[in-house]
Structures are given as structure tokens and as C-alpha cells.
Amino acid sequence: MNLDELRVDCAIRQKKGLHFILASVVIWCAVLAVHLTSLPSETKNLLITALAAGCLFPPYILAVCMVIVEVLFSIVLIFENRKIKKTAYAVSST
């Protein structure tokens, strides 16, 4: 296996860190939304820390929502990984 094949294989397995980037986009959008409000600084700090969810819903609802989000996110990543593998296979076969 040469260096280019190893690089492609590594990119397929890690998906180029896309899941970390998407997670950070969601978190930073939440931080931006909190900072754009006219709430006092103490309230903003509390909202950023808890992202408002812990204050509004019981823990079992949050847990169910997080499970649903993680399952949906995993399904999207599976489809993305298949698409990357097909692209890598097409490139390596030419």
C-alpha cells in the first residue's frame, strides 16, 4: 500500500474530522444566539453553560432527545462514509 492509498484510507475512516466540525458549528451557533440576547451577563453565563436545555426540561426528556439526535447523526455519517468509499473506489480504479 503506497502513501496515497494510506492517505485516502485514513480520510475515509476519519471522514476528515467532519463530525467534530459539525458539532462545533452547532455549539458556536448556540453561543452566538445567547450572546445576541439582551439578557444580563449572569443569565448568559448560565445559558451558555447549560445551553438552556437543563433548565427547561426534565432529564429524561433531554436523554431521549440526545439519543434521537445521536441516532440521526450516526445514520447521516453512515451514508456519508458510503459516498466517500464509492468516490475513493472510483478514483483508485482509474
C-alpha positions in Angstrom: 0.0 0.0 0.0 1.6 3.3 -1.0 1.3 6.7 0.7 -1.6 7.9 -1.4 -3.7 4.8 -0.7 -2.9 5.2 3.0 -4.0 8.8 2.9 -7.3 8.0 1.2 -7.9 5.2 3.6 -7.2 7.5 6.6 -9.6 10.1 5.1 -12.3 7.5 4.7 -12.0 6.2 8.2 -11.8 9.7 9.9 -14.2 11.4 7.5 -11.7 14.3 7.6 -13.0 15.2 11.1 -16.3 16.4 9.7 -18.2 15.2 12.8 -16.1 17.4 15.1 -16.5 20.4 12.8 -20.3 20.0 12.6 -20.6 19.6 16.3 -18.6 22.8 16.9 -20.8 24.7 14.4 -23.9 23.7 16.5 -22.2 24.7 19.7 -20.9 28.0 18.4 -24.3 28.9 17.0 -25.9 28.3 20.4 -23.2 30.5 22.0 -23.9 33.2 19.4 -27.6 33.1 20.0 -27.1 33.5 23.7 -24.7 36.5 23.2 -27.1 38.2 20.9 -29.8 38.4 23.5 -30.2 41.4 25.9 -30.1 39.2 29.0 -27.9 40.1 31.9 -24.3 38.6 31.9 -25.1 36.2 34.7 -28.0 34.7 32.8 -25.9 34.5 29.6 -23.2 32.6 31.5 -25.8 30.2 32.9 -27.4 29.7 29.4 -24.0 29.0 27.8 -23.1 26.5 30.5 -26.4 24.6 30.4 -27.4 25.7 26.8 -30.8 26.4 28.4 -31.9 22.7 28.0 -31.2 21.7 31.5 -33.3 24.5 32.9 -36.3 23.9 30.7 -36.8 20.1 30.6 -36.6 17.1 32.9 -33.5 14.9 32.5 -35.4 12.0 30.9 -36.6 14.2 28.0 -33.1 15.5 27.4 -31.8 12.0 27.4 -34.4 10.8 24.9 -33.7 13.9 22.7 -30.0 13.3 22.7 -30.4 9.6 21.8 -32.6 10.6 18.8 -30.1 13.2 17.7 -27.2 10.8 18.0 -29.0 8.1 16.1 -29.9 10.5 13.3 -26.3 11.8 13.2 -25.0 8.3 13.0 -27.2 7.5 10.1 -26.0 10.6 8.2 -22.4 9.6 8.9 -23.0 6.1 7.6 -24.4 7.5 4.3 -21.5 9.9 4.0 -19.0 7.2 4.6 -20.5 5.1 1.9 -20.3 8.0 -0.5 -16.7 8.6 0.3 -15.9 4.9 -0.2 -17.6 4.9 -3.6 -15.6 8.0 -4.6 -12.3 6.6 -3.4 -13.0 3.3 -5.2 -13.8 5.2 -8.4 -10.5 7.2 -8.1 -8.4 4.1 -7.3 -9.8 2.1 -10.1 -8.9 4.7 -12.8 
